[in-house]
Amino acid sequence: MADELVVKKESWIESTREYLIDIRAEMKRVTWPSRAKVESTTIVVIVSVFAFALYFKFLDTVINATVTRAYEYLVK
């Protein structure tokens, strides 16, 4: 039982080497998307960002005009 608690201390070089080996093994298991898939999703993201920007600009303009008119009405 006491033997199970003993932890072997590795040097930082050995632990770094093992870490890099593990990374290489994991990267071989990764499924990468095709270039066409990446391009299409990138276009969707860019278009979505601009669409939301226009939507929020419109909403901001409407709210700003409403608040300004309400303020001017109440100040008179």
N, C-alpha and C positions, 0 to 999 in steps of 0.2 A: 504494500500500500504506500509506503513512503517512497518507493521507487517511482511511482506514478507522478509524484509531485516534483520530482527533480526535473528541472528544465535545462536543456542543453543551451548554453550561451554561444551563439555564433558571432563571428566578427562581423562588422558592418559591411565588409566587402562580400563575405559569403551570403549574408542576408540580402544585400542589394542584387547580387548575381541571381539568387533564387527568385527574387521579385521580378526581375527582368525576364527570366525564363517563363515565369507564370504569365506575365503580360503577353509575351509572344504566343504562348499556347492559347490564351483567351482570344487574341486578335485573329487567330486562324479559324475560330469558331463563329466569328461575327458574320452575319449576312448583310452585305452591303447593297444598297439600292443601285439600280442602273442609272446611268447619266441622264437618260430621258426622264426617269421618275424624279430625280433631283431637280432638273430644270423645270418640270411642270409644277411641282410643289412650290418651288421658289417663285414662279410667276404668280401662282395663286396667293401666296403670302404677300407679295408686293402689291398686287391689285387690291387685296383685302385691306391692307394698311391705308392705301390711298382712299378707298371707299369709306372706311371708318373716319378718316381725317376729314373728308368732305361732309360726312354726316354730322360729325361733332362741330365743325365750323358752322354749318347751317343752324344746328341747334343752339349754339352759342350766340349767333346773330339774332335769332328769334327771341331768346331769353333776354339778351341785352336790350333789345328794342322794347320788349314788354316792361322790363324793370325801369328803363329810362322814362318811358311814357307814364308809368305809375308814379314814379318819383316826381316828375314835372307836374302831374295832376294834383298830387298831394301837397306840393310846395306852394302852389298858387294860392 
